[in-house]
């Protein structure tokens, strides 16, 4: 477990309730000592899990005080029983914390289609609440993971109006990664005092540049949830859209969320490489985005990176498959700073062979058609990915 990270006004905990067949912590709780302003971003999958549906309705109030999360069971495609179970989780937690039921948000992750073992969860709520402590954020992070190889916790501090503000992000995610959003749960905590409208806009803006700009396997989950809570206990002057200190806060928030996004891709099931794909010179951002994702989701490209083969033909082929008109003579392709394709022809690119052995690799595609850019993080595709997902069954 990582060393303790504290966010003033927040406490966390986790317990082993018995959901995971192999044991281990699988029920987690985050609690703010005061009601916090809340914002959320959720999966766009038509098959939304029961907790996602509950949270999407409650987040409209813009306020929350607790988040309870179970791992090992997605509570997705479970019908009305699943809805009742999500509501029960919330109700039991609210009673144990002595807060309004509507102030509790719920999240689940794991296997789809299995009924939630709600009785085991209910029995575990009391010790879960009793275990809450200011050093419990790392414990919370441990309890939400499934196939993750490591915990994902990032934090930054900045000063707002002379007051130190903390921003901490926790995430889980390793497979079924594709916007909107990736197969992930993420919880961003801050003690900053920020106007709800401003919180909503900066959170969604940061999510678009981080969680919605990653892909591992092009598969969208039913449970994707990202929630941000701001409890205001730092005592800073209220951050609004017109505040002079908004930029510093946004930069810190973006730093946390971008680091989490990179960690999720780096932890892609069986991944051996983190690949940054940048498409420059598009007429519109949508074109750059479409080309970037075509490259990032290409199994031929991903397996070439796993095999450490600088196969530029697969990359330009993926770009050309999108239907977006661009001049093939103008397109330039680089891996790190090594040119592989210029003026309609491939180059020797001898140096690229050694670059492909790196753990982190940057791919740059220049279209020469405009000024718009888009960046996406992806991973390679390995034997281990197939093995993990072949054995991960319902």
Secondary structure, DSSP 8 states (H G I E B T S, - for coil): -------TTEEEEEE--S-STT-S--EEEEEEEEEEEEEEEE---SS--HHHHHHHHHGGG-EEEEEEEEEEE---S-HHHHHHHHHHHHHHHHHHHTS-GGGEEEEEEEETT----HHHHHHHHHHHHHT-BTTTHHHHHHHT-SS-SS-EEEEEEEEETTEEEEEEEEEE--SS-BSSS-S-EEEEEE---B-HHHHHHHHHHHHHHTGGGBBSSS---S--EEEEEE--TT----B-TT-TTHHHHHHHHHHHHHHHHHHHHHTSTT---EEEEEEEEESSHHHHHHHHHHHHT-HHHHHHHHTT---HHHHHHHHHTT-----TTT-EEEETTEEEEETTEE---TTHHHHTTSSEEEEEEE--S-SEEEEEEEE---HHHHHHHHH---
